[in-house]
């Protein structure tokens, strides 16, 4: 289950990268917004996969009889740098998703100063 969610997360994040790069090259706000939503969705799948990984490890180590399923007494259990990097990568994915969804709304809108031939929506130039 963990591998399935991690595979989906990687595929969605890679697709988000492609859409994000294309959106930056063509300056399309909608593509950047969609890339941000894909990053947020990929981050959600990362959260699910990390939680299932930790739950699976804790389940396996808590089974009885402990001398058969658990760790020996002289070995301690810890997650180390790999889990720290996984949670850090998840945080960076969620931050990039937030900024990508925010980017189209903070970009300046290009306005032309050419006069209009007729008033639109009741405005007069």
ABEGO torsion letter per residue (X at the ends): XAAAAAAAAAAAAAAAAAAAAAAAAAGBAAAAAAAAAAAAAAAAAAAAAAAAAAAAAAAAAABOBAAAABBBAABBBBAEAAAAAAAAAAAAAAAAAAAAAAAAAABBBBBBABBBABBBGGBBX
